[in-house]
Amino acid sequence: MAFDRALLFAPALSLHGWDYAVRLFGPFPRMVLPTARPAGYPANPGTPIAGYNALFETLDHFETHIGADQTSPPW
């Protein structure tokens, strides 16, 4: 069986104002912010700043090309 296209559903993404403070560390992509979860629970010890940079680039792309009003649920 082959498919020409795929439609992917992902959980909604919403950041708080203080989440954008991570952008201050943007010039240090190899730096890892440690997780606040108890030991043994997380799969990784933290999240690299490079991951946050990719997230913010994606959000900027959506706002530039789609518009913030189209990325929010209608309710």
NORMOZI-V74524 format. One line per field, one symbol per residue. phi: phi as a letter, one per 40 degrees, with the letter a starting at -180 (. if undefined). burial: 1 if it has 16 or more other C-alpha atoms within 10 Angstrom, else 0. A space follows every 50 residues. Layout:
phi->???
burial->???
This chain:
phi->.bbcabbbbbccbabcdcccccdccdcbcccbccccccdgcccbcibccd ccdccccccccccccbhccccbccc
burial->00000000000000000000000011000000000000000000000011 0110010000000000000000000
